[in-house]
Amino acid sequence: MNQLIRKSVEAMSGYVPGEQPKGEDIIKLNTNENPWICSPEVRDILNEIDVVELAKYPDPLCIEVRKAIAEKHDVGLANTFAGNGSDEILALCLRAFCEKDGTVGYFDPSYSLYPVLAQIEELATKPVALDEKYEWNMPSNYSASIFFLTNPNAPTSMLFPKKKIEAFIKKFPGVVVIDEAYVDFAKESCMEFATKYENVIVARTLSKSYALAGIRFGYCVGSAPLIAALHKIKDSYNVSRLTQELARVALLDEDTMKAITSAVKGTRALITDELIALGFTVYPSETNFIWAKPPSPGAKKIFDELRNRSIYVRWFDGPRTKDCLRITVGTNEQMMTLIENLEEILGK
C-alpha cells in the first residue's frame, strides 16, 4: 500500500463514468447526454465572448445566475446555490451535513456515485433496496444523517410518488437531498418541498434537459440555513465566469428547454413501443433514457454486440442491474438505427 495515500482512498475503486468513445460513426446512447441543440441564447453568448474578461476571476457567489434560479422557482436568493455540476453539490452536502460518524442513505439501485462520495468522506452507508418492481418501502425506524433520493430514479427511470416522498421527509431526522437531474422529462417535481421543509435540498442540473452537459453547471434550492452551510465550504470560485453566464441565459429560455424535453418524450414513446415489439420488458420512463430488460441472449451479450457495432448503451455489472440495459434517448435516426441492429442481433 502506498504510504502517501489515505488508506480509505487506496482501498476504494472510485466512480466509473460511461465511456466517451471518439469517432464520427459512433452512436452514443450511454451517458444520458441530450442530442438536441441548446438554447440559441447560449450560442449568442459564445459568439460574443470578450476574452479580456476571461482574465478575471468569476463572481464567487454566482449572484446573477442565482437570481435566474430564484426567479425560475419563485424563491429567495438565499435559498439558492450554484455548483460545478450537481455532482459537486452532492459532495458538498456530505461535508456540510454529516458528522464523521454519520451515515449516508440512498436506494439500491440508484446513482452509483452516492456510495463513492460516502467512501471519500469515510462515512458508513445504509442503502435501501428497491423491490423487484423498483419501488420502495422504507424500513421502520430508518435513520441516517443524509438520504439521497433520486427522483426520477436512475438507472431505473421511474418516478416515485410525490405523496410518499413527502411522508418520508416528515419522518426523516436528517437531510433529504432530492436529486432531480431528470425531472424536466417527468410529470411532476418535488421542488416545492425545498422551502416547505427545513431538512430538504432539491438538486438540479443543466446537463440533461438543457443540453449543456459540457459546461458543468448544477444548482440546488433549500432552506436558507442549509444553503448558507454549502456556501461556507465551497471552493472560492467554483463556477467559471463563462459557465455562469451560459447557465443564466439558458435558465431564462424556458421555451427551448420545453421544446427539447417534448422532443425527447416523443422519441421515448416511439422507441418504447419498438423495444416492446422486440420482446424487451420496458419500465415506465420519466427520464431521457429507457431502462429495459432484453430477451435472450441477455443484457451483457446484447451490450457487447452493440458495442462491436459502434452503438454504445450502458450495462451495469451488479446483482440488481445486470439483466437490464440503460438506453439514452437519442435522435429518431439514432434510435431507429439501434432498433435495426437489435432486430439483426435478435434474429427478428
Order of alpha helices (4+ residues) and beta strands (2+ residues): alpha-beta-alpha-alpha-beta-alpha-beta-alpha-beta-beta-alpha-beta-alpha-beta-beta-alpha-alpha-alpha-beta-beta-alpha-beta-beta-alpha
